[in-house]
Amino acid sequence: MNERTIGPTDTIADFGTEPTLHRYAWVCVITTFCLLVWGGLVHATGSSLACPDWPLCYGQVFPEMQGGVAIEHGHRLLASLVGVLSIGLLVLVRRSRRVKTMAATAVLLVVVQGALGGLTVIFRLPPLVSTAHLALGSAFFCLLIAIALRIQDGNRSQTRQSPSRGIVRLASIGTILVYVQLVVGALVRHTSAGLACNNQVVLCNGAWWPTEPGSGPAMLHMGHRALGLLVALYVTWSAVRAIRSARSAGRIDLARHAVAGPFLVIAQIALGMWTVHSFIDASFVTAHLAGAELLLAQQWTLKLLAQRPPRIRERHSERAHPGLGAPLESCG
C-alpha cells in the first residue's frame, strides 16, 4: 500500500483515500453549525421551556410539533442527529490514532453538551449553564472543523513547506477574541441584558457608559459592544497583515481566506445594531449568532490552514520538477 508520512503516527493510508470520509466530516461540521443557529432561535423565540421535561417532551419522543414545541424539540432532535454523526465519525476514523483521539473527544463533548442542555431545562434556564451550553457547542464546532481539515490533509500529498507562523499567531489571537466575544454575547442574551440600553445603538440610555446604581446589565451590554469594537479592529488589522504576509510567501490560499474576516465583521456590526434597534427581534438575534459562529470558524480555519502546506504549492512544485511526484508516490 502506498503511504506518505504526514506526522509521527499518521499516514495517508491511515485516513483512507476515499473522498467519502472527507465529505462526511464536513457534513458533521455543517450540521453542527445549523444546530448552533437553531439553538439561538430557540432562545430568541422564547421556546427554551416549550418542553418542560427532558429528555422527552411532555413524556413523548415525538410530541405534536407546533409552535415553540416544534422549535425546542426540533433542536433536540437535531442535536441527537449530531450525536449520531459524531459516533459515526469516530467509527470511520478508527485507523488514525490522532484523528481518532480528536473524534473521541468530539463524542465526549456531545455527551457533556447534552447534559448541559438537560440541566438548562431542569433548572429553568440558569444563565451560566445556558452560556456554558453555547460556549461548549462553539468549541465542539471548532473541533469538528479541525477534524475535517485533518482528514482532508490525509487525502492529498504533503510537502515539507514551513507553516506561516506569523499568520498562525494572528489568527490564533483572533480566534480567542472572537470566542470570548461570542461567550460574552451569550451571557448578555441569557441575562436579558440585550435591552438594558433600550434600542439605542450607540449610547446607552443617553450616556456613553452607564454609571447609575443597578446598571449591571447595562454595563454588561456596553462591555459586549466595546469588546465587539476591539474584535472588529483586530480582525480588520490582522487581515491586512495576513494578506500581505501570505502574498509575500506565495500563500494565495491564505490571502483569499483572510479577506473574509473584515466582511464578516462589517456584517456582524450591522446585525448587532439592527438587533438592538429592533428590540431584539428573533430573526436579527439568530442571524447575529450565526455571523459570530461564522467569524469564529473563519479565524480558526485561517489558523489551521496556515499550519499546513498549501495545495497550490504542490502544483507549482510538480510543474517545476516534472516526474518528481511519481517516485514519491511509489515509496514505501
C-alpha positions in Angstrom: 0.0 0.0 0.0 1.3 3.4 -0.9 1.9 5.7 2.0 3.4 9.2 2.6 4.2 10.2 6.1 2.3 13.4 7.3 3.0 13.1 11.0 4.8 11.0 13.7 1.9 8.5 13.9 -0.4 9.2 10.9 -0.1 8.3 7.2 -2.4 8.8 4.3 -3.2 5.1 4.4 -4.5 5.6 8.0 -7.1 8.1 6.8 -8.2 6.2 3.7 -8.1 7.5 0.2 -11.8 7.7 -0.5 -13.3 11.2 -0.5 -16.4 9.9 1.3 -14.9 10.3 4.7 -13.8 13.9 3.9 -17.4 14.8 2.8 -18.9 13.1 5.8 -16.7 15.1 8.2 -17.9 18.4 6.5 -21.5 17.2 6.8 -20.8 16.9 10.5 -19.5 20.5 10.5 -22.4 21.9 8.6 -25.0 20.1 10.7 -23.4 21.4 13.9 -23.5 24.9 12.5 -27.2 24.5 11.8 -27.6 23.1 15.4 -25.9 26.2 16.9 -28.0 28.6 14.9 -31.2 26.7 15.7 -30.2 26.8 19.4 -30.1 30.6 19.1 -33.5 30.6 17.5 -34.9 28.5 20.5 -33.9 31.2 22.9 -34.8 34.2 20.7 -38.3 32.9 20.2 -38.8 32.2 23.9 -39.1 28.4 23.2 -36.5 27.2 25.7 -39.1 25.8 28.1 -41.7 24.9 25.5 -40.9 21.3 26.5 -41.0 21.4 30.4 -39.3 18.0 30.7 -36.2 16.4 29.5 -35.1 14.3 27.5 -38.7 13.7 26.4 -41.2 16.4 25.6 -44.4 16.1 27.5 -43.4 12.5 28.1 -43.2 11.8 24.3 -40.4 11.2 21.9 -42.4 12.8 19.1 -44.9 15.3 20.6 -47.2 17.4 18.4 -44.7 19.6 16.6 -46.3 23.0 16.7 -45.2 26.5 17.9 -42.5 26.6 20.5 -42.6 22.8 20.9 -41.6 22.4 17.2 -38.6 24.8 17.7 -37.4 23.4 21.0 -37.9 19.7 20.3 -36.7 20.1 16.8 -33.5 21.4 18.3 -33.2 18.3 20.5 -33.8 16.0 17.5 -31.1 17.8 15.5 -28.8 17.5 18.5 -29.4 13.8 18.5 -28.5 13.6 14.9 -25.3 15.5 15.5 -24.5 12.9 18.3 -25.1 10.0 15.9 -23.0 11.6 13.2 -20.2 12.2 15.7 -20.2 8.5 16.7 -20.2 7.5 13.0 -17.2 9.8 12.5 -15.4 8.1 15.4 -16.0 4.7 13.8 -14.9 5.8 10.4 -11.6 7.2 11.5 -10.7 4.4 13.8 -7.4 3.6 11.9 -5.9 7.0 12.6 -4.6 7.5 16.1 -4.5 11.3 16.2 -7.9 11.8 14.4 -9.4 9.0 16.4 -8.5 10.9 19.6 -10.0 14.1 18.3 -13.2 12.2 17.2 -13.4 10.5 20.6 -13.1 14.0 22.3 -15.9 15.2 20.0 -18.2 12.4 21.1 -17.4 13.2 24.8 -18.2 16.8 24.2 -21.6 15.8 22.6 -22.4 13.9 25.8 -21.5 16.8 28.0 -23.3 19.2 25.8 -26.5 17.1 26.0 -26.2 17.0 29.8 -25.9 20.8 29.9 -28.9 21.1 27.7 -30.8 18.9 30.1 -29.7 21.0 33.1 -30.8 24.1 31.3 -34.4 22.8 31.1 -34.4 21.1 34.5 -33.2 24.2 36.4 -35.2 26.6 34.3 -32.6 28.4 32.2 -29.8 29.3 34.7 -27.8 32.0 32.8 -24.4 30.4 33.5 -25.4 27.0 32.4 -27.1 28.3 29.3 -24.0 30.3 28.4 -21.7 27.3 29.0 -24.0 25.3 26.7 -23.3 27.7 23.8 -19.6 28.0 24.7 -19.1 24.3 24.6 -21.1 24.0 21.4 -18.9 26.5 19.7 -15.8 24.6 20.9 -17.2 21.4 19.6 -17.9 23.2 16.2 -14.2 24.2 16.0 -13.0 20.7 16.9 -15.1 19.3 14.0 -13.6 21.8 11.6 -10.1 20.7 12.8 -11.0 17.0 12.2 -12.4 17.7 8.7 -9.3 19.6 7.7 -7.0 16.9 9.2 -8.9 14.3 7.1 -8.6 16.5 4.1 -4.8 16.7 4.6 -4.7 13.0 4.8 -6.3 12.6 1.4 -3.7 14.6 -0.5 0.0 14.6 -0.9 2.0 16.7 1.6 5.1 18.8 1.3 7.6 19.9 3.9 7.0 23.6 3.5 7.2 25.5 6.7 3.9 26.8 8.2 3.1 30.6 8.0 3.8 31.2 11.7 3.0 34.9 11.6 -0.4 34.2 10.2 -0.9 31.4 12.7 -0.2 33.8 15.6 -2.5 36.5 14.2 -5.4 34.0 13.6 -4.9 32.4 17.0 -5.4 35.7 18.8 -8.3 36.4 16.5 -9.9 33.1 17.3 -9.6 33.7 21.1 -11.0 37.2 20.9 -14.0 36.1 18.8 -14.7 33.2 21.1 -14.6 35.4 24.2 -16.9 37.9 22.4 -19.3 35.1 21.5 -19.5 33.9 25.1 -20.0 37.4 26.4 -22.8 37.8 23.9 -24.4 34.6 25.1 -24.2 36.0 28.7 -25.8 39.2 27.5 -28.6 37.2 25.9 -29.2 34.8 28.8 -29.2 37.5 31.5 -31.7 39.5 29.5 -29.3 42.4 29.1 -30.0 42.8 25.4 -32.4 45.6 26.0 -30.6 47.2 29.0 -29.9 50.2 26.8 -33.4 50.1 25.3 -33.0 50.3 21.5 -30.1 52.8 21.4 -27.4 51.5 19.1 -24.6 54.0 20.1 -25.4 55.4 23.5 -26.9 53.6 26.5 -29.9 55.4 27.9 -28.4 58.7 26.7 -24.9 58.0 28.2 -21.7 56.7 26.8 -21.3 54.4 29.8 -23.9 53.6 32.4 -22.9 54.5 35.9 -26.2 54.6 37.8 -26.8 52.1 40.7 -28.2 48.8 39.5 -26.9 49.3 36.0 -25.0 46.0 35.9 -27.0 44.6 32.9 -26.3 47.9 31.0 -22.6 47.6 31.8 -22.5 44.1 30.6 -24.3 45.1 27.4 -21.9 48.0 26.8 -19.0 45.8 27.6 -20.1 43.5 24.8 -20.2 46.4 22.4 -16.8 47.6 23.5 -15.3 44.2 23.1 -17.0 43.9 19.7 -15.3 47.1 18.6 -12.0 45.7 19.7 -12.6 42.4 17.8 -13.6 44.3 14.7 -10.5 46.5 14.8 -8.2 43.5 15.4 -9.8 41.2 12.8 -9.5 44.0 10.2 -5.9 44.9 11.1 -4.8 41.3 11.3 -6.5 40.5 7.9 -4.4 43.2 6.3 -1.2 41.9 7.9 -2.1 38.3 7.0 -2.9 39.2 3.3 0.5 40.9 2.9 2.3 38.1 4.6 0.5 35.4 2.6 1.2 37.2 -0.7 4.9 37.6 0.0 5.1 33.9 0.9 3.1 32.9 -2.2 0.3 31.6 0.0 -2.6 32.9 -2.1 -4.9 30.4 -0.5 -4.4 32.1 2.9 -4.8 35.6 1.4 -8.1 34.7 -0.1 -9.3 33.2 3.2 -8.2 36.2 5.3 -10.2 38.6 3.1 -13.4 37.2 4.5 -12.7 38.4 8.0 -13.4 42.2 7.6 -16.6 41.5 5.6 -17.9 39.2 8.3 -17.0 41.9 10.9 -19.0 44.5 9.0 -22.0 42.2 8.7 -21.7 41.5 12.5 -21.7 45.1 13.4 -24.7 45.8 11.2 -26.6 42.8 12.6 -25.8 43.8 16.2 -27.1 47.3 15.6 -30.3 46.0 14.0 -30.7 43.6 16.8 -30.8 46.4 19.4 -32.8 48.7 17.1 -35.4 46.1 16.5 -35.9 45.5 20.3 -34.2 42.0 20.0 -36.2 40.7 17.0 -35.7 36.9 16.8 -34.6 36.9 13.2 -31.8 39.5 13.8 -30.7 37.8 17.1 -30.4 34.5 15.3 -28.6 36.0 12.3 -26.2 37.8 14.7 -25.4 34.5 16.4 -24.9 32.8 13.0 -22.5 35.6 12.0 -20.5 35.2 15.2 -20.1 31.4 14.6 -19.0 32.1 11.0 -16.5 34.6 12.1 -15.2 32.2 14.7 -14.9 29.5 12.1 -13.1 31.8 9.7 -10.5 32.8 12.2 -10.0 29.2 13.4 -9.8 27.8 9.9 -7.3 30.5 8.9 -5.1 29.4 11.7 -5.4 25.7 10.7 -4.8 26.4 7.0 -1.7 28.5 7.9 -0.3 25.5 9.7 -0.4 23.2 6.7 1.2 23.2 3.3 -1.0 24.6 0.5 -2.3 22.7 -2.4 -1.1 25.4 -4.8 2.5 24.9 -3.7 2.3 21.2 -4.6 1.1 22.1 -8.1 3.9 24.6 -8.6 6.4 22.1 -7.3 5.2 19.4 -9.7 5.5 21.8 -12.6 9.0 22.9 -11.7 10.1 19.3 -11.1 8.2 17.1 -13.6 8.3 13.4 -12.7 9.2 14.2 -9.0 5.8 13.1 -7.8 5.8 9.7 -9.4 8.8 8.2 -7.4 7.5 9.6 -4.2 4.1 8.0 -4.7 5.8 4.6 -5.1 7.9 5.0 -2.0 7.1 2.8 0.9 
